[in-house]
Amino acid sequence: MGNYVTKDELRAELERQAQRYKDVYGGEVITYAAQPDPERKPWRKKANLLDQAFEKELVKIEKELQTKADEASG
């Protein structure tokens, strides 16, 4: 069906090509290790409308409490 190449055959062919490049062109072949996967950042929930409304209510209550505290002390 197809002409399959095994991993070992592929490695051998790549090694031959690298050696030929060194011999013919006098070049240097640099092989790199696989790069590690980037670190995943911690998951954060995106605020929905209810969360935003809750935050606004908290801010509003804090302002009211601050106003009452200012009036009581002033």
FIMARBA-619167 format. One record per atom (N, C-alpha, C, O): residue number from 1; residue in three letters; atom name; x, y, z. Coordinates in steps of 0.001 Angstrom, whole numbers, plus 500000, padded with zeros to 6 digits. Layout:
N
ropa seq: NUM, type: ALA, atom: CA, c1: X, c2: Y, c3: Z;
...
***
This chain:
74
ropa seq: 1, type: MET, atom: N, c1: 500824, c2: 498809, c3: 500000;
ropa seq: 1, type: MET, atom: CA, c1: 500000, c2: 500000, c3: 500000;
ropa seq: 1, type: MET, atom: C, c1: 500866, c2: 501252, c3: 500000;
ropa seq: 1, type: MET, atom: O, c1: 500690, c2: 502124, c3: 499149;
ropa seq: 2, type: GLY, atom: N, c1: 501789, c2: 501352, c3: 500931;
ropa seq: 2, type: GLY, atom: CA, c1: 502661, c2: 502521, c3: 500987;
ropa seq: 2, type: GLY, atom: C, c1: 504044, c2: 502110, c3: 501429;
ropa seq: 2, type: GLY, atom: O, c1: 504254, c2: 501004, c3: 501928;
ropa seq: 3, type: ASN, atom: N, c1: 504969, c2: 503001, c3: 501242;
ropa seq: 3, type: ASN, atom: CA, c1: 506338, c2: 502733, c3: 501646;
ropa seq: 3, type: ASN, atom: C, c1: 506542, c2: 503362, c3: 503027;
ropa seq: 3, type: ASN, atom: O, c1: 506802, c2: 504561, c3: 503131;
ropa seq: 4, type: TYR, atom: N, c1: 506423, c2: 502553, c3: 504088;
ropa seq: 4, type: TYR, atom: CA, c1: 506520, c2: 503059, c3: 505442;
ropa seq: 4, type: TYR, atom: C, c1: 507962, c2: 503048, c3: 505916;
ropa seq: 4, type: TYR, atom: O, c1: 508729, c2: 502136, c3: 505609;
ropa seq: 5, type: VAL, atom: N, c1: 508312, c2: 504081, c3: 506668;
ropa seq: 5, type: VAL, atom: CA, c1: 509659, c2: 504201, c3: 507221;
ropa seq: 5, type: VAL, atom: C, c1: 509532, c2: 504098, c3: 508737;
ropa seq: 5, type: VAL, atom: O, c1: 508712, c2: 504789, c3: 509342;
ropa seq: 6, type: THR, atom: N, c1: 510331, c2: 503251, c3: 509341;
ropa seq: 6, type: THR, atom: CA, c1: 510296, c2: 503126, c3: 510798;
ropa seq: 6, type: THR, atom: C, c1: 511080, c2: 504275, c3: 511425;
ropa seq: 6, type: THR, atom: O, c1: 511845, c2: 504968, c3: 510755;
ropa seq: 7, type: LYS, atom: N, c1: 510872, c2: 504454, c3: 512710;
ropa seq: 7, type: LYS, atom: CA, c1: 511585, c2: 505520, c3: 513420;
ropa seq: 7, type: LYS, atom: C, c1: 513090, c2: 505307, c3: 513367;
ropa seq: 7, type: LYS, atom: O, c1: 513857, c2: 506255, c3: 513200;
ropa seq: 8, type: ASP, atom: N, c1: 513502, c2: 504061, c3: 513509;
ropa seq: 8, type: ASP, atom: CA, c1: 514940, c2: 503772, c3: 513486;
ropa seq: 8, type: ASP, atom: C, c1: 515544, c2: 504088, c3: 512119;
ropa seq: 8, type: ASP, atom: O, c1: 516644, c2: 504633, c3: 512032;
ropa seq: 9, type: GLU, atom: N, c1: 514817, c2: 503742, c3: 511046;
ropa seq: 9, type: GLU, atom: CA, c1: 515306, c2: 504052, c3: 509700;
ropa seq: 9, type: GLU, atom: C, c1: 515382, c2: 505559, c3: 509488;
ropa seq: 9, type: GLU, atom: O, c1: 516324, c2: 506061, c3: 508875;
ropa seq: 10, type: LEU, atom: N, c1: 514382, c2: 506276, c3: 509998;
ropa seq: 10, type: LEU, atom: CA, c1: 514380, c2: 507727, c3: 509864;
ropa seq: 10, type: LEU, atom: C, c1: 515543, c2: 508351, c3: 510639;
ropa seq: 10, type: LEU, atom: O, c1: 516219, c2: 509252, c3: 510143;
ropa seq: 11, type: ARG, atom: N, c1: 515766, c2: 507862, c3: 511857;
ropa seq: 11, type: ARG, atom: CA, c1: 516898, c2: 508373, c3: 512649;
ropa seq: 11, type: ARG, atom: C, c1: 518223, c2: 508119, c3: 511933;
ropa seq: 11, type: ARG, atom: O, c1: 519095, c2: 508987, c3: 511888;
ropa seq: 12, type: ALA, atom: N, c1: 518360, c2: 506906, c3: 511371;
ropa seq: 12, type: ALA, atom: CA, c1: 519592, c2: 506563, c3: 510669;
ropa seq: 12, type: ALA, atom: C, c1: 519786, c2: 507475, c3: 509457;
ropa seq: 12, type: ALA, atom: O, c1: 520896, c2: 507944, c3: 509209;
ropa seq: 13, type: GLU, atom: N, c1: 518723, c2: 507726, c3: 508708;
ropa seq: 13, type: GLU, atom: CA, c1: 518811, c2: 508601, c3: 507530;
ropa seq: 13, type: GLU, atom: C, c1: 519179, c2: 510025, c3: 507934;
ropa seq: 13, type: GLU, atom: O, c1: 520015, c2: 510661, c3: 507292;
ropa seq: 14, type: LEU, atom: N, c1: 518564, c2: 510514, c3: 508979;
ropa seq: 14, type: LEU, atom: CA, c1: 518893, c2: 511868, c3: 509444;
ropa seq: 14, type: LEU, atom: C, c1: 520337, c2: 511945, c3: 509923;
ropa seq: 14, type: LEU, atom: O, c1: 521014, c2: 512949, c3: 509701;
ropa seq: 15, type: GLU, atom: N, c1: 520801, c2: 510910, c3: 510565;
ropa seq: 15, type: GLU, atom: CA, c1: 522194, c2: 510868, c3: 511015;
ropa seq: 15, type: GLU, atom: C, c1: 523137, c2: 510883, c3: 509813;
ropa seq: 15, type: GLU, atom: O, c1: 524154, c2: 511577, c3: 509825;
ropa seq: 16, type: ARG, atom: N, c1: 522794, c2: 510111, c3: 508771;
ropa seq: 16, type: ARG, atom: CA, c1: 523617, c2: 510107, c3: 507551;
ropa seq: 16, type: ARG, atom: C, c1: 523645, c2: 511491, c3: 506903;
ropa seq: 16, type: ARG, atom: O, c1: 524699, c2: 511960, c3: 506475;
ropa seq: 17, type: GLN, atom: N, c1: 522490, c2: 512136, c3: 506835;
ropa seq: 17, type: GLN, atom: CA, c1: 522440, c2: 513471, c3: 506237;
ropa seq: 17, type: GLN, atom: C, c1: 523247, c2: 514473, c3: 507050;
ropa seq: 17, type: GLN, atom: O, c1: 523947, c2: 515313, c3: 506485;
ropa seq: 18, type: ALA, atom: N, c1: 523152, c2: 514389, c3: 508380;
ropa seq: 18, type: ALA, atom: CA, c1: 523920, c2: 515296, c3: 509233;
ropa seq: 18, type: ALA, atom: C, c1: 525415, c2: 515070, c3: 509039;
ropa seq: 18, type: ALA, atom: O, c1: 526186, c2: 516026, c3: 508952;
ropa seq: 19, type: GLN, atom: N, c1: 525819, c2: 513813, c3: 508973;
ropa seq: 19, type: GLN, atom: CA, c1: 527231, c2: 513492, c3: 508782;
ropa seq: 19, type: GLN, atom: C, c1: 527721, c2: 513991, c3: 507421;
ropa seq: 19, type: GLN, atom: O, c1: 528825, c2: 514525, c3: 507310;
ropa seq: 20, type: ARG, atom: N, c1: 526897, c2: 513815, c3: 506391;
ropa seq: 20, type: ARG, atom: CA, c1: 527258, c2: 514274, c3: 505042;
ropa seq: 20, type: ARG, atom: C, c1: 527418, c2: 515792, c3: 505027;
ropa seq: 20, type: ARG, atom: O, c1: 528351, c2: 516322, c3: 504423;
ropa seq: 21, type: TYR, atom: N, c1: 526503, c2: 516481, c3: 505693;
ropa seq: 21, type: TYR, atom: CA, c1: 526578, c2: 517941, c3: 505757;
ropa seq: 21, type: TYR, atom: C, c1: 527885, c2: 518372, c3: 506423;
ropa seq: 21, type: TYR, atom: O, c1: 528546, c2: 519304, c3: 505965;
ropa seq: 22, type: LYS, atom: N, c1: 528247, c2: 517690, c3: 507505;
ropa seq: 22, type: LYS, atom: CA, c1: 529496, c2: 518023, c3: 508197;
ropa seq: 22, type: LYS, atom: C, c1: 530698, c2: 517774, c3: 507290;
ropa seq: 22, type: LYS, atom: O, c1: 531624, c2: 518583, c3: 507233;
ropa seq: 23, type: ASP, atom: N, c1: 530670, c2: 516638, c3: 506579;
ropa seq: 23, type: ASP, atom: CA, c1: 531808, c2: 516272, c3: 505739;
ropa seq: 23, type: ASP, atom: C, c1: 531923, c2: 517168, c3: 504512;
ropa seq: 23, type: ASP, atom: O, c1: 533007, c2: 517665, c3: 504206;
ropa seq: 24, type: VAL, atom: N, c1: 530812, c2: 517379, c3: 503806;
ropa seq: 24, type: VAL, atom: CA, c1: 530843, c2: 518102, c3: 502537;
ropa seq: 24, type: VAL, atom: C, c1: 530980, c2: 519602, c3: 502750;
ropa seq: 24, type: VAL, atom: O, c1: 531817, c2: 520251, c3: 502122;
ropa seq: 25, type: TYR, atom: N, c1: 530152, c2: 520152, c3: 503640;
ropa seq: 25, type: TYR, atom: CA, c1: 530120, c2: 521607, c3: 503796;
ropa seq: 25, type: TYR, atom: C, c1: 530922, c2: 522103, c3: 504982;
ropa seq: 25, type: TYR, atom: O, c1: 531118, c2: 523307, c3: 505143;
ropa seq: 26, type: GLY, atom: N, c1: 531385, c2: 521190, c3: 505807;
ropa seq: 26, type: GLY, atom: CA, c1: 532154, c2: 521601, c3: 506985;
ropa seq: 26, type: GLY, atom: C, c1: 531292, c2: 522333, c3: 507995;
ropa seq: 26, type: GLY, atom: O, c1: 531797, c2: 523056, c3: 508854;
ropa seq: 27, type: GLY, atom: N, c1: 529993, c2: 522141, c3: 507885;
ropa seq: 27, type: GLY, atom: CA, c1: 529075, c2: 522837, c3: 508787;
ropa seq: 27, type: GLY, atom: C, c1: 528914, c2: 522124, c3: 510111;
ropa seq: 27, type: GLY, atom: O, c1: 529349, c2: 520986, c3: 510292;
ropa seq: 28, type: GLU, atom: N, c1: 528284, c2: 522820, c3: 511021;
ropa seq: 28, type: GLU, atom: CA, c1: 528029, c2: 522258, c3: 512342;
ropa seq: 28, type: GLU, atom: C, c1: 526534, c2: 522017, c3: 512462;
ropa seq: 28, type: GLU, atom: O, c1: 525727, c2: 522884, c3: 512124;
ropa seq: 29, type: VAL, atom: N, c1: 526171, c2: 520847, c3: 512942;
ropa seq: 29, type: VAL, atom: CA, c1: 524761, c2: 520510, c3: 513096;
ropa seq: 29, type: VAL, atom: C, c1: 524407, c2: 520608, c3: 514569;
ropa seq: 29, type: VAL, atom: O, c1: 525028, c2: 519970, c3: 515419;
ropa seq: 30, type: ILE, atom: N, c1: 523406, c2: 521412, c3: 514853;
ropa seq: 30, type: ILE, atom: CA, c1: 522968, c2: 521601, c3: 516232;
ropa seq: 30, type: ILE, atom: C, c1: 521598, c2: 520963, c3: 516372;
ropa seq: 30, type: ILE, atom: O, c1: 520684, c2: 521261, c3: 515604;
ropa seq: 31, type: THR, atom: N, c1: 521462, c2: 520099, c3: 517341;
ropa seq: 31, type: THR, atom: CA, c1: 520152, c2: 519503, c3: 517611;
ropa seq: 31, type: THR, atom: C, c1: 519630, c2: 520083, c3: 518909;
ropa seq: 31, type: THR, atom: O, c1: 520382, c2: 520294, c3: 519861;
ropa seq: 32, type: TYR, atom: N, c1: 518364, c2: 520330, c3: 518933;
ropa seq: 32, type: TYR, atom: CA, c1: 517733, c2: 520953, c3: 520088;
ropa seq: 32, type: TYR, atom: C, c1: 516796, c2: 519968, c3: 520762;
ropa seq: 32, type: TYR, atom: O, c1: 516146, c2: 519156, c3: 520103;
ropa seq: 33, type: ALA, atom: N, c1: 516736, c2: 520050, c3: 522085;
ropa seq: 33, type: ALA, atom: CA, c1: 515787, c2: 519230, c3: 522833;
ropa seq: 33, type: ALA, atom: C, c1: 514398, c2: 519831, c3: 522667;
ropa seq: 33, type: ALA, atom: O, c1: 514254, c2: 521023, c3: 522396;
ropa seq: 34, type: ALA, atom: N, c1: 513404, c2: 519014, c3: 522826;
ropa seq: 34, type: ALA, atom: CA, c1: 512028, c2: 519503, c3: 522730;
ropa seq: 34, type: ALA, atom: C, c1: 511780, c2: 520542, c3: 523813;
ropa seq: 34, type: ALA, atom: O, c1: 512212, c2: 520377, c3: 524954;
ropa seq: 35, type: GLN, atom: N, c1: 511086, c2: 521605, c3: 523453;
ropa seq: 35, type: GLN, atom: CA, c1: 510779, c2: 522653, c3: 524417;
ropa seq: 35, type: GLN, atom: C, c1: 509668, c2: 522182, c3: 525353;
ropa seq: 35, type: GLN, atom: O, c1: 508716, c2: 521543, c3: 524905;
ropa seq: 36, type: PRO, atom: N, c1: 509776, c2: 522489, c3: 526645;
ropa seq: 36, type: PRO, atom: CA, c1: 508705, c2: 522091, c3: 527568;
ropa seq: 36, type: PRO, atom: C, c1: 507443, c2: 522900, c3: 527294;
ropa seq: 36, type: PRO, atom: O, c1: 507506, c2: 524018, c3: 526783;
ropa seq: 37, type: ASP, atom: N, c1: 506315, c2: 522328, c3: 527636;
ropa seq: 37, type: ASP, atom: CA, c1: 505054, c2: 523049, c3: 527476;
ropa seq: 37, type: ASP, atom: C, c1: 505060, c2: 524246, c3: 528406;
ropa seq: 37, type: ASP, atom: O, c1: 505591, c2: 524164, c3: 529513;
ropa seq: 38, type: PRO, atom: N, c1: 504479, c2: 525355, c3: 527976;
ropa seq: 38, type: PRO, atom: CA, c1: 504452, c2: 526529, c3: 528853;
ropa seq: 38, type: PRO, atom: C, c1: 503619, c2: 526241, c3: 530098;
ropa seq: 38, type: PRO, atom: O, c1: 502665, c2: 525463, c3: 530063;
ropa seq: 39, type: GLU, atom: N, c1: 504005, c2: 526889, c3: 531200;
ropa seq: 39, type: GLU, atom: CA, c1: 503261, c2: 526682, c3: 532438;
ropa seq: 39, type: GLU, atom: C, c1: 501870, c2: 527251, c3: 532294;
ropa seq: 39, type: GLU, atom: O, c1: 501669, c2: 528323, c3: 531723;
ropa seq: 40, type: ARG, atom: N, c1: 500920, c2: 526516, c3: 532821;
ropa seq: 40, type: ARG, atom: CA, c1: 499540, c2: 526993, c3: 532749;
ropa seq: 40, type: ARG, atom: C, c1: 499307, c2: 527997, c3: 533864;
ropa seq: 40, type: ARG, atom: O, c1: 499753, c2: 527802, c3: 534995;
ropa seq: 41, type: LYS, atom: N, c1: 498614, c2: 529061, c3: 533539;
ropa seq: 41, type: LYS, atom: CA, c1: 498276, c2: 530045, c3: 534551;
ropa seq: 41, type: LYS, atom: C, c1: 497052, c2: 529549, c3: 535318;
ropa seq: 41, type: LYS, atom: O, c1: 496231, c2: 528813, c3: 534771;
ropa seq: 42, type: PRO, atom: N, c1: 496929, c2: 529949, c3: 536573;
ropa seq: 42, type: PRO, atom: CA, c1: 495770, c2: 529489, c3: 537335;
ropa seq: 42, type: PRO, atom: C, c1: 494476, c2: 529969, c3: 536692;
ropa seq: 42, type: PRO, atom: O, c1: 494400, c2: 531075, c3: 536156;
ropa seq: 43, type: TRP, atom: N, c1: 493481, c2: 529132, c3: 536758;
ropa seq: 43, type: TRP, atom: CA, c1: 492203, c2: 529439, c3: 536135;
ropa seq: 43, type: TRP, atom: C, c1: 491504, c2: 530525, c3: 536922;
ropa seq: 43, type: TRP, atom: O, c1: 491464, c2: 530496, c3: 538152;
ropa seq: 44, type: ARG, atom: N, c1: 490957, c2: 531478, c3: 536200;
ropa seq: 44, type: ARG, atom: CA, c1: 490208, c2: 532541, c3: 536857;
ropa seq: 44, type: ARG, atom: C, c1: 488827, c2: 532611, c3: 536239;
ropa seq: 44, type: ARG, atom: O, c1: 488663, c2: 532546, c3: 535021;
ropa seq: 45, type: LYS, atom: N, c1: 487840, c2: 532745, c3: 537107;
ropa seq: 45, type: LYS, atom: CA, c1: 486463, c2: 532840, c3: 536634;
ropa seq: 45, type: LYS, atom: C, c1: 486215, c2: 534249, c3: 536133;
ropa seq: 45, type: LYS, atom: O, c1: 486571, c2: 535225, c3: 536792;
ropa seq: 46, type: LYS, atom: N, c1: 485609, c2: 534347, c3: 534975;
ropa seq: 46, type: LYS, atom: CA, c1: 485253, c2: 535651, c3: 534439;
ropa seq: 46, type: LYS, atom: C, c1: 483957, c2: 536096, c3: 535105;
ropa seq: 46, type: LYS, atom: O, c1: 482996, c2: 535330, c3: 535176;
ropa seq: 47, type: ALA, atom: N, c1: 483930, c2: 537327, c3: 535588;
ropa seq: 47, type: ALA, atom: CA, c1: 482765, c2: 537820, c3: 536306;
ropa seq: 47, type: ALA, atom: C, c1: 481562, c2: 537927, c3: 535364;
ropa seq: 47, type: ALA, atom: O, c1: 481654, c2: 538502, c3: 534279;
ropa seq: 48, type: ASN, atom: N, c1: 480435, c2: 537364, c3: 535803;
ropa seq: 48, type: ASN, atom: CA, c1: 479226, c2: 537497, c3: 534993;
ropa seq: 48, type: ASN, atom: C, c1: 478409, c2: 538678, c3: 535516;
ropa seq: 48, type: ASN, atom: O, c1: 478866, c2: 539390, c3: 536410;
ropa seq: 49, type: LEU, atom: N, c1: 477227, c2: 538894, c3: 534984;
ropa seq: 49, type: LEU, atom: CA, c1: 476428, c2: 540062, c3: 535369;
ropa seq: 49, type: LEU, atom: C, c1: 476054, c2: 540042, c3: 536850;
ropa seq: 49, type: LEU, atom: O, c1: 476058, c2: 541086, c3: 537502;
ropa seq: 50, type: LEU, atom: N, c1: 475734, c2: 538870, c3: 537383;
ropa seq: 50, type: LEU, atom: CA, c1: 475385, c2: 538793, c3: 538809;
ropa seq: 50, type: LEU, atom: C, c1: 476579, c2: 539140, c3: 539682;
ropa seq: 50, type: LEU, atom: O, c1: 476437, c2: 539836, c3: 540687;
ropa seq: 51, type: ASP, atom: N, c1: 477760, c2: 538655, c3: 539299;
ropa seq: 51, type: ASP, atom: CA, c1: 478965, c2: 538987, c3: 540065;
ropa seq: 51, type: ASP, atom: C, c1: 479232, c2: 540488, c3: 540031;
ropa seq: 51, type: ASP, atom: O, c1: 479596, c2: 541082, c3: 541046;
ropa seq: 52, type: GLN, atom: N, c1: 479052, c2: 541097, c3: 538864;
ropa seq: 52, type: GLN, atom: CA, c1: 479285, c2: 542536, c3: 538732;
ropa seq: 52, type: GLN, atom: C, c1: 478278, c2: 543317, c3: 539563;
ropa seq: 52, type: GLN, atom: O, c1: 478642, c2: 544293, c3: 540219;
ropa seq: 53, type: ALA, atom: N, c1: 477015, c2: 542899, c3: 539543;
ropa seq: 53, type: ALA, atom: CA, c1: 475987, c2: 543571, c3: 540333;
ropa seq: 53, type: ALA, atom: C, c1: 476297, c2: 543439, c3: 541827;
ropa seq: 53, type: ALA, atom: O, c1: 476118, c2: 544392, c3: 542585;
ropa seq: 54, type: PHE, atom: N, c1: 476757, c2: 542273, c3: 542242;
ropa seq: 54, type: PHE, atom: CA, c1: 477109, c2: 542049, c3: 543639;
ropa seq: 54, type: PHE, atom: C, c1: 478240, c2: 542983, c3: 544053;
ropa seq: 54, type: PHE, atom: O, c1: 478194, c2: 543580, c3: 545128;
ropa seq: 55, type: GLU, atom: N, c1: 479255, c2: 543108, c3: 543200;
ropa seq: 55, type: GLU, atom: CA, c1: 480376, c2: 544019, c3: 543492;
ropa seq: 55, type: GLU, atom: C, c1: 479886, c2: 545457, c3: 543625;
ropa seq: 55, type: GLU, atom: O, c1: 480309, c2: 546175, c3: 544531;
ropa seq: 56, type: LYS, atom: N, c1: 479004, c2: 545878, c3: 542733;
ropa seq: 56, type: LYS, atom: CA, c1: 478469, c2: 547250, c3: 542798;
ropa seq: 56, type: LYS, atom: C, c1: 477708, c2: 547474, c3: 544103;
ropa seq: 56, type: LYS, atom: O, c1: 477826, c2: 548529, c3: 544725;
ropa seq: 57, type: GLU, atom: N, c1: 476922, c2: 546469, c3: 544516;
ropa seq: 57, type: GLU, atom: CA, c1: 476182, c2: 546581, c3: 545774;
ropa seq: 57, type: GLU, atom: C, c1: 477140, c2: 546687, c3: 546954;
ropa seq: 57, type: GLU, atom: O, c1: 476910, c2: 547477, c3: 547870;
ropa seq: 58, type: LEU, atom: N, c1: 478207, c2: 545903, c3: 546941;
ropa seq: 58, type: LEU, atom: CA, c1: 479186, c2: 545991, c3: 548023;
ropa seq: 58, type: LEU, atom: C, c1: 479806, c2: 547380, c3: 548104;
ropa seq: 58, type: LEU, atom: O, c1: 479951, c2: 547939, c3: 549191;
ropa seq: 59, type: VAL, atom: N, c1: 480168, c2: 547932, c3: 546963;
ropa seq: 59, type: VAL, atom: CA, c1: 480759, c2: 549265, c3: 546928;
ropa seq: 59, type: VAL, atom: C, c1: 479764, c2: 550293, c3: 547446;
ropa seq: 59, type: VAL, atom: O, c1: 480121, c2: 551190, c3: 548210;
ropa seq: 60, type: LYS, atom: N, c1: 478509, c2: 550155, c3: 547022;
ropa seq: 60, type: LYS, atom: CA, c1: 477467, c2: 551090, c3: 547443;
ropa seq: 60, type: LYS, atom: C, c1: 477264, c2: 551021, c3: 548962;
ropa seq: 60, type: LYS, atom: O, c1: 477150, c2: 552059, c3: 549614;
ropa seq: 61, type: ILE, atom: N, c1: 477219, c2: 549811, c3: 549533;
ropa seq: 61, type: ILE, atom: CA, c1: 477034, c2: 549646, c3: 550975;
ropa seq: 61, type: ILE, atom: C, c1: 478234, c2: 550199, c3: 551732;
ropa seq: 61, type: ILE, atom: O, c1: 478071, c2: 550832, c3: 552776;
ropa seq: 62, type: GLU, atom: N, c1: 479449, c2: 549963, c3: 551211;
ropa seq: 62, type: GLU, atom: CA, c1: 480649, c2: 550502, c3: 551858;
ropa seq: 62, type: GLU, atom: C, c1: 480619, c2: 552021, c3: 551879;
ropa seq: 62, type: GLU, atom: O, c1: 480992, c2: 552633, c3: 552880;
ropa seq: 63, type: LYS, atom: N, c1: 480177, c2: 552642, c3: 550783;
ropa seq: 63, type: LYS, atom: CA, c1: 480084, c2: 554111, c3: 550729;
ropa seq: 63, type: LYS, atom: C, c1: 479067, c2: 554622, c3: 551738;
ropa seq: 63, type: LYS, atom: O, c1: 479302, c2: 555623, c3: 552415;
ropa seq: 64, type: GLU, atom: N, c1: 477917, c2: 553920, c3: 551838;
ropa seq: 64, type: GLU, atom: CA, c1: 476891, c2: 554331, c3: 552797;
ropa seq: 64, type: GLU, atom: C, c1: 477414, c2: 554231, c3: 554222;
ropa seq: 64, type: GLU, atom: O, c1: 477194, c2: 555128, c3: 555035;
ropa seq: 65, type: LEU, atom: N, c1: 478113, c2: 553127, c3: 554524;
ropa seq: 65, type: LEU, atom: CA, c1: 478669, c2: 552967, c3: 555860;
ropa seq: 65, type: LEU, atom: C, c1: 479711, c2: 554037, c3: 556158;
ropa seq: 65, type: LEU, atom: O, c1: 479776, c2: 554553, c3: 557274;
ropa seq: 66, type: GLN, atom: N, c1: 480525, c2: 554370, c3: 555160;
ropa seq: 66, type: GLN, atom: CA, c1: 481552, c2: 555395, c3: 555330;
ropa seq: 66, type: GLN, atom: C, c1: 480907, c2: 556759, c3: 555568;
ropa seq: 66, type: GLN, atom: O, c1: 481378, c2: 557546, c3: 556390;
ropa seq: 67, type: THR, atom: N, c1: 479825, c2: 557027, c3: 554838;
ropa seq: 67, type: THR, atom: CA, c1: 479104, c2: 558303, c3: 555001;
ropa seq: 67, type: THR, atom: C, c1: 478510, c2: 558407, c3: 556408;
ropa seq: 67, type: THR, atom: O, c1: 478601, c2: 559449, c3: 557058;
ropa seq: 68, type: LYS, atom: N, c1: 477900, c2: 557305, c3: 556865;
ropa seq: 68, type: LYS, atom: CA, c1: 477308, c2: 557298, c3: 558219;
ropa seq: 68, type: LYS, atom: C, c1: 478390, c2: 557461, c3: 559270;
ropa seq: 68, type: LYS, atom: O, c1: 478184, c2: 558158, c3: 560263;
ropa seq: 69, type: ALA, atom: N, c1: 479536, c2: 556835, c3: 559070;
ropa seq: 69, type: ALA, atom: CA, c1: 480635, c2: 556957, c3: 560025;
ropa seq: 69, type: ALA, atom: C, c1: 481165, c2: 558381, c3: 560055;
ropa seq: 69, type: ALA, atom: O, c1: 481500, c2: 558904, c3: 561118;
ropa seq: 70, type: ASP, atom: N, c1: 481242, c2: 559007, c3: 558887;
ropa seq: 70, type: ASP, atom: CA, c1: 481717, c2: 560392, c3: 558815;
ropa seq: 70, type: ASP, atom: C, c1: 480747, c2: 561340, c3: 559511;
ropa seq: 70, type: ASP, atom: O, c1: 481169, c2: 562266, c3: 560203;
ropa seq: 71, type: GLU, atom: N, c1: 479420, c2: 561104, c3: 559325;
ropa seq: 71, type: GLU, atom: CA, c1: 478422, c2: 561962, c3: 559942;
ropa seq: 71, type: GLU, atom: C, c1: 478440, c2: 561797, c3: 561458;
ropa seq: 71, type: GLU, atom: O, c1: 478275, c2: 562771, c3: 562193;
ropa seq: 72, type: ALA, atom: N, c1: 478637, c2: 560572, c3: 561926;
ropa seq: 72, type: ALA, atom: CA, c1: 478639, c2: 560318, c3: 563361;
ropa seq: 72, type: ALA, atom: C, c1: 479881, c2: 560933, c3: 564021;
ropa seq: 72, type: ALA, atom: O, c1: 479801, c2: 561432, c3: 565144;
ropa seq: 73, type: SER, atom: N, c1: 481011, c2: 560899, c3: 563341;
ropa seq: 73, type: SER, atom: CA, c1: 482235, c2: 561427, c3: 563939;
ropa seq: 73, type: SER, atom: C, c1: 482356, c2: 562928, c3: 563733;
ropa seq: 73, type: SER, atom: O, c1: 483110, c2: 563581, c3: 564456;
ropa seq: 74, type: GLY, atom: N, c1: 481649, c2: 563488, c3: 562785;
ropa seq: 74, type: GLY, atom: CA, c1: 481806, c2: 564899, c3: 562429;
ropa seq: 74, type: GLY, atom: C, c1: 480824, c2: 565762, c3: 563062;
ropa seq: 74, type: GLY, atom: O, c1: 480839, c2: 566974, c3: 562850;
***
